[in-house]
């Protein structure tokens, strides 16, 4: 089973994921910033309407980049569990029209630092997945970063 792996010393990692309400355009994005020791440094969530889950994943990747920029971080690894979106962030492949502007923005943000993008299976992206799901279902407390709810705390401290 895949587990979350901390970044190399001196680097930060932002895990991101989206939850989309089945049969709806309602979605919630989550980005969780962690340090080399696995400590949660900060996080962002955003509710949004999306035309597709793919667009939601792209929006979530942009949210991860914005979170890193808010902290003035240069060396950042952005991880997500959507292979296609991560591939588009890391290459010059032309994206679908519905995500072209978002991916252009991601590349602009990433070019201002040393951002790298990596796909990880959902099993190693559980924290971001849980945060997105909880946000979508209005079960995420406002102070979730400073006082993580017990299910989130369990995921953060799991081996």
Buried (B, 14 or more C-beta within 10 A) or exposed (E): EEEBEBBEEEBBBBBBBBBBEEEEEBBBBBBBBBBEEBEBBBBBBBEBEBEBBBBBBBBBBBBBBBBBBEEEBEBBBBBBBBEBBBEBBBEEEEBEEEBEEBBEBBBEBBEEBEBBBBBBEEEBBBBBBBBBBBBBEEEBEEEBBEEBBEEBEEBBEEE
